[in-house]
């Protein structure tokens, strides 16, 4: 990832944003994020290398500033600015050059040892591998933050100089996490993450989807309130055409020859719901259902 000149940062009104939380308020939240990150980063790095998931140890959150981060470095380092969500809220990942060279040594079949002399400029092989690690780290962070679209993380730019990278104001209050990555049989390597208060506040205050309540099953015809409703069912034994003249001439004692069909329809409000055959049950006329619709 090529370096680029620092871009101007947006300044937000404190009145619109409200009162920012204090560092101490965010320590428990970052500790929880660190626990999740130990799992998500392990899986992301295993996917990157195609091997077994490494052991990721995450230290306790510590406060600091850009100046304190710089003073704690032991030699050259690569600093990656990552941004969070649509607003592009910043966070910082720092890889000491020795750690990156350990990974390169492993990639070429070594045990993960760093050279005796650390170069001021990382070789191209280290930069290409570092770009892949940045992508894996961004994915793991997004999942640790909750995996929502508005909390996705992406790498933006990298530089060996914190001053040139200018990720956030020098006076910004930060909480940092140190991560140690260990693979059995290989020398461990490490990285450090720095979170400004505003970024952490956005992560912890981001809305979470409200779990949907399970829908109550709709009552069926065998359940209340429908089960007790009386329905008038008509069994049509005879359905015959008759001329109007014959119908108007009917008198008591007249006989109409009819033929009862073998299939008797059962109807509700004029709609046929079943058919059956006429029989007898307990000295009563009965209909045995043959088909139901």
C-alpha positions as CSV (number, residue, x, y, z in Angstrom):
1,X,0.0,0.0,0.0
2,X,1.7,3.2,-1.2
3,X,2.0,6.2,1.1
4,X,0.0,9.3,0.3
5,X,0.0,12.8,1.7
6,X,-2.2,13.2,4.8
7,X,-5.7,14.4,4.1
8,X,-7.5,17.1,6.0
9,X,-9.6,15.9,8.9
10,X,-13.2,16.8,9.5
11,X,-13.8,18.8,12.7
12,X,-17.1,18.0,14.4
13,X,-19.1,20.3,16.7
14,X,-19.0,19.2,20.4
15,X,-22.6,20.5,20.7
16,X,-23.8,18.1,18.0
17,X,-21.8,15.1,19.2
18,X,-22.6,15.6,22.9
19,X,-20.2,15.0,25.8
20,X,-17.5,12.5,24.9
21,X,-17.0,9.6,27.3
22,X,-13.9,9.4,29.5
23,X,-11.1,6.9,28.9
24,X,-12.0,5.1,32.0
25,X,-15.6,4.6,30.7
26,X,-14.3,2.9,27.6
27,X,-11.8,0.5,29.2
28,X,-14.3,-2.3,29.9
29,X,-15.7,-2.0,26.4
30,X,-12.2,-2.3,24.8
31,X,-11.4,-5.3,27.0
32,X,-14.4,-7.1,25.7
33,X,-13.5,-6.1,22.1
34,X,-10.0,-7.5,22.8
35,X,-11.4,-10.8,23.9
36,X,-13.4,-11.1,20.6
37,X,-10.4,-9.9,18.6
38,X,-8.3,-12.7,20.0
39,X,-10.7,-15.2,18.3
40,X,-11.5,-13.3,15.1
41,X,-7.9,-12.4,14.3
42,X,-6.8,-16.0,15.0
43,X,-9.3,-17.3,12.4
44,X,-8.4,-14.5,9.9
45,X,-4.7,-15.3,10.1
46,X,-5.3,-19.0,9.8
47,X,-7.2,-18.3,6.6
48,X,-4.4,-16.1,5.4
49,X,-1.7,-18.7,5.9
50,X,-3.8,-21.8,5.2
51,X,-2.5,-23.4,8.5
52,X,-3.8,-23.9,12.0
53,X,-5.2,-20.9,13.9
54,X,-2.4,-19.2,15.9
55,X,-2.8,-18.2,19.5
56,X,-3.5,-14.5,19.8
57,X,-2.9,-13.0,23.2
58,X,-4.4,-9.5,23.8
59,X,-3.1,-7.3,26.6
60,X,-5.0,-5.0,28.9
61,X,-6.1,-1.6,27.5
62,X,-3.5,1.1,28.2
63,X,-3.9,4.9,27.8
64,X,-1.5,6.9,25.8
65,X,-0.9,9.4,23.0
66,X,0.9,9.4,19.7
67,X,4.0,10.7,21.4
68,X,4.0,7.8,23.9
69,X,3.5,5.3,21.1
70,X,6.5,6.7,19.3
71,X,8.7,6.6,22.4
72,X,7.9,3.0,23.1
73,X,9.0,1.8,19.6
74,X,12.2,-0.3,19.5
75,X,13.5,0.5,16.1
76,X,11.8,1.1,12.7
77,X,8.1,0.3,12.3
78,X,5.2,0.4,9.8
79,X,2.1,2.3,10.9
80,X,-1.2,1.6,9.2
81,X,-4.2,4.0,9.4
82,X,-7.4,2.0,9.4
83,X,-10.8,3.7,9.1
84,X,-14.1,2.6,10.6
85,X,-17.5,2.8,9.0
86,X,-19.0,5.4,6.5
87,X,-17.6,8.3,8.6
88,X,-14.0,7.0,8.3
89,X,-13.3,7.1,12.0
90,X,-9.5,6.5,12.5
91,X,-7.6,3.8,14.4
92,X,-4.0,2.9,14.1
93,X,-2.1,-0.4,13.8
94,X,1.7,-0.4,14.4
95,X,3.9,-3.2,13.2
96,X,7.5,-3.1,14.4
97,X,9.9,-3.9,11.5
98,X,11.3,-6.9,13.4
99,X,7.9,-8.5,13.7
100,X,7.2,-8.1,10.0
101,X,10.6,-9.6,9.1
102,X,9.9,-12.5,11.4
103,X,6.7,-13.2,9.3
104,X,8.7,-12.9,6.1
105,X,11.3,-15.4,7.4
106,X,8.5,-17.9,8.1
107,X,7.0,-17.4,4.7
108,X,10.3,-18.4,3.1
109,X,10.6,-21.6,5.3
110,X,12.5,-20.2,8.3
111,X,11.5,-20.4,12.0
112,X,10.4,-16.8,12.2
113,X,13.7,-15.2,13.2
114,X,14.5,-11.6,12.6
115,X,17.8,-10.5,11.1
116,X,20.5,-9.1,13.4
117,X,20.3,-5.8,11.6
118,X,16.9,-4.3,11.0
119,X,16.8,-2.2,7.8
120,X,15.2,1.3,7.9
121,X,13.2,0.4,4.8
122,X,11.2,-2.8,4.6
123,X,11.8,-4.9,1.5
124,X,9.1,-5.4,-1.1
125,X,8.3,-8.9,0.1
126,X,7.6,-7.6,3.6
127,X,5.4,-4.8,2.2
128,X,3.3,-7.3,0.2
129,X,2.9,-9.6,3.1
130,X,2.1,-6.7,5.4
131,X,-0.7,-5.6,3.0
132,X,-2.3,-9.1,3.4
133,X,-2.0,-8.9,7.2
134,X,-3.7,-5.5,7.2
135,X,-6.7,-6.8,5.3
136,X,-7.0,-9.8,7.7
137,X,-6.7,-7.4,10.7
138,X,-9.4,-5.1,9.2
139,X,-11.7,-8.1,8.7
140,X,-11.1,-9.4,12.3
141,X,-11.7,-5.9,13.8
142,X,-15.0,-5.5,12.0
143,X,-16.2,-8.9,13.3
144,X,-14.9,-8.0,16.8
145,X,-16.9,-4.8,16.7
146,X,-20.1,-6.7,15.9
147,X,-19.9,-7.5,12.2
148,X,-22.4,-4.8,11.1
149,X,-22.1,-2.9,7.8
150,X,-21.7,0.4,9.6
151,X,-18.8,-1.0,11.7
152,X,-16.6,-2.3,8.8
153,X,-12.9,-1.5,9.0
154,X,-10.7,-1.0,6.0
155,X,-7.0,-0.1,5.6
156,X,-6.4,3.4,4.2
157,X,-2.7,4.2,4.1
158,X,0.6,3.2,5.6
159,X,3.9,5.0,6.5
160,X,7.0,4.4,8.5
161,X,6.7,7.9,10.1
162,X,3.8,8.7,12.5
163,X,4.3,12.4,11.8
164,X,3.9,11.9,8.1
165,X,0.9,9.5,8.5
166,X,-0.8,11.9,10.9
167,X,-3.6,9.5,11.8
168,X,-5.2,11.8,14.5
169,X,-4.2,14.9,16.5
170,X,-1.1,14.5,18.6
171,X,-3.0,15.5,21.7
172,X,-5.8,12.9,21.1
173,X,-6.4,10.6,24.1
174,X,-5.9,7.0,23.1
175,X,-6.5,3.5,24.4
176,X,-4.0,0.9,23.1
177,X,-4.0,-2.9,22.9
178,X,-0.9,-5.0,22.4
179,X,-1.3,-8.3,20.6
180,X,1.1,-11.2,20.6
181,X,0.7,-13.9,17.9
182,X,2.2,-17.3,18.6
183,X,2.4,-20.4,16.3
184,X,3.7,-23.6,17.7
185,X,7.3,-24.1,16.6
186,X,7.8,-20.5,15.5
187,X,9.0,-17.3,17.1
188,X,6.1,-15.0,18.1
189,X,5.4,-11.6,16.6
190,X,3.4,-8.7,17.8
191,X,1.4,-5.6,16.8
192,X,-0.2,-2.7,18.6
193,X,-3.6,-1.1,18.1
194,X,-4.5,2.5,19.1
195,X,-8.0,3.8,19.4
196,X,-9.0,7.4,19.8
197,X,-11.8,8.1,22.3
198,X,-14.1,9.3,19.5
199,X,-13.7,6.0,17.6
200,X,-14.3,3.8,20.6
201,X,-17.3,5.8,21.6
202,X,-18.8,5.3,18.1
203,X,-18.2,1.5,18.3
204,X,-19.7,1.1,21.7
205,X,-22.7,3.4,21.0
206,X,-23.4,2.0,17.5
207,X,-27.0,0.8,17.3
208,X,-27.5,-3.0,17.4
209,X,-30.4,-4.7,15.6
210,X,-33.3,-5.4,17.9
211,X,-33.9,-9.2,18.1
212,X,-37.2,-10.0,16.4
213,X,-39.8,-11.5,18.6
214,X,-41.0,-14.9,17.6
215,X,-44.3,-14.6,15.8
216,X,-47.2,-16.4,17.4
217,X,-48.6,-19.1,15.1
218,X,-51.9,-18.1,13.5
219,X,-54.8,-20.1,14.9
220,X,-56.1,-22.8,12.6
221,X,-59.5,-24.3,12.3
222,X,-58.8,-26.8,15.1
223,X,-57.8,-24.0,17.6
224,X,-59.7,-21.2,19.2
225,X,-61.4,-18.9,18.4
226,X,-62.4,-20.8,15.3
227,X,-62.8,-24.3,16.7
228,X,-66.2,-23.5,18.5
229,X,-67.8,-21.5,15.6
230,X,-70.9,-23.5,14.3
231,X,-70.9,-24.0,10.5
232,X,-73.9,-25.1,8.6
233,X,-73.0,-28.0,6.3
234,X,-75.5,-29.1,3.6
235,X,-75.5,-32.6,2.1
236,X,-77.1,-32.5,-1.3
237,X,-78.8,-35.8,-1.8
238,X,-80.8,-34.9,-5.0
239,X,-80.1,-32.2,-7.5
240,X,-82.5,-32.5,-10.4
241,X,-83.8,-30.3,-13.2
242,X,-87.6,-29.8,-13.4
243,X,-89.6,-27.7,-15.8
244,X,-91.4,-24.6,-14.6
245,X,-94.8,-25.9,-15.8
246,X,-94.3,-29.2,-13.9
247,X,-93.2,-27.4,-10.8
248,X,-96.2,-25.0,-10.8
249,X,-98.6,-27.9,-11.2
250,X,-97.4,-29.9,-8.2
251,X,-100.1,-31.1,-5.9
252,X,-100.2,-33.1,-2.6
253,X,-99.8,-36.8,-3.5
254,X,-97.8,-36.2,-6.7
255,X,-94.7,-38.5,-7.0
256,X,-91.4,-37.3,-8.4
257,X,-89.1,-40.0,-9.5
258,X,-85.5,-39.2,-8.4
259,X,-82.1,-41.0,-8.5
260,X,-79.8,-40.5,-5.5
261,X,-76.3,-40.0,-6.8
262,X,-73.5,-42.3,-5.5
263,X,-71.4,-39.3,-4.7
264,X,-73.1,-36.8,-2.3
265,X,-71.5,-33.3,-2.1
266,X,-71.2,-31.6,1.2
267,X,-71.4,-27.8,0.9
268,X,-70.7,-24.8,3.1
269,X,-72.2,-21.5,1.8
270,X,-72.6,-23.1,-1.7
271,X,-68.9,-24.3,-1.9
272,X,-68.3,-28.0,-2.0
273,X,-65.8,-29.1,0.7
274,X,-66.2,-32.8,0.5
275,X,-68.0,-35.7,-1.2
276,X,-69.3,-39.0,0.3
277,X,-71.7,-41.8,0.0
278,X,-75.1,-42.3,1.7
279,X,-75.3,-45.1,4.3
280,X,-76.7,-45.8,7.7
281,X,-75.2,-45.5,11.2
282,X,-77.1,-46.3,14.4
283,X,-80.5,-46.3,12.6
284,X,-79.8,-42.9,11.2
285,X,-78.9,-41.8,7.6
286,X,-75.2,-41.0,7.4
287,X,-72.7,-39.8,4.9
288,X,-69.3,-41.5,4.7
289,X,-66.6,-39.1,3.4
290,X,-64.9,-40.3,0.3
291,X,-62.9,-37.1,-0.7
292,X,-62.2,-33.9,1.1
293,X,-60.9,-30.7,-0.6
